[in-house]
Amino acid sequence: MVSETPQVSALFDFSDRVVLVTGASGGIGSAIARRFAEAGAKTVCHYRGNRAGADETVCAIESAGGTAAAVKADLSTLADANMLVAEAVRLFGRLDVLINNAGIQPVEPLLEISETSWHSMMAVNAGGPFLTTRAFADHLNSVSSGGAIVNIASIEGHQPASGHAHYAASKAALIMFTRASALELGPSNIRVNAISPGLIGREGIEKTWPEGVARWKDAAPLTRLGCATDVADAALFLASDAARWITGADLVVDGGVSTNPTW
C-alpha cells in the first residue's frame, strides 16, 4: 500500500527530529549540522579532539535560533558509539537521523603506508560508521522507530588517487557497507545512503595546491570546487521525506568531474 504523499512544504521540515552528525567540529560536518538546524532539527555535534570546533558549530546554530549540543566520543569502540547515541537521546528525547561524517585523509605513497596507518584508516573511515550504525539501529529497533543514515564517502571510493590507497579503500568499503546496511535494515524502516563528494574547497587550498585546483577546475564540467554546503544539502535531501523511497544509493556530488574520461 502506498502511503500518502507528503506536501512539498513538509518534505524538508525537520522540526520534530533529532540529527546526530559525527565529525561536526569543522568543514563538511559543521556545514551539515548547521544545514539540518536551519531545517528545524535539534542537532548533536560529535567531536573526538576538536572541542573548540564543535563548540563553534553549536554556537553558530544557537545564534541562528537553533538547538544543538556537542558530545565527545571515540568512535573506535562500540561502548563510545553506544554512549554517543544514548547521550543524544538523553539530551533531546529521541534520535532520527545519523550522519556518519567523521574521517581522516592522510596522503602517503602505497609503499610507505605502515601497518599502523592502514589499520587506523580502516578503523576511522569504515569501522567508525559500522559501530555508530549498529548503535543507532539498535536504538531505533528498541523503540520500534524508523530513521535514516547518510554515510559521507568519496569519489575515491570509485576511482583512487595517488597517495590515497588506504583512503580510497576505506571509502570503497564504506560505500559497500552502505548497500549492505540498506539491505539488512530496510525491513526495520531504516534507510541508508551514501554521498561521494569530489574536491571540496577549504581556506587556503588555492595557495597551497594551485596546480591541483587548476586541474580540477579544468576537468569539472561545472568548473569550480565544491562547497561544504553542496554536501550538506545532499545529506539533507537523502535524510528527508523527499528521499523516502531511496535506500542503498551513493549520490556523487562532484561537479561532474567523474564524467570526464581519463584516457
Secondary structure, 3 states (H helix, E strand, C coil): CCCCCCCHHHCCCCCCCEEEECCCCCHHHHHHHHHHHHCCCEEEEEECCCHHHHHHHHHHHHHCCCEEEEEECCCCCHHHHHHHHHHHHHHHCCCCEEEECCCCCCCCCHHHCCHHHHHHHHHHHHHHHHHHHHHHHHHHHHCCCCEEEEEECCHHHCCCCCCCHHHHHHHHHHHHHHHHHHHHHHHHCEEEEEEEECCECCCCHHHHCHHHHHHHHHHCCCCCCECHHHHHHHHHHHHCHHHCCCCCCEEEECCCHHHCCCC
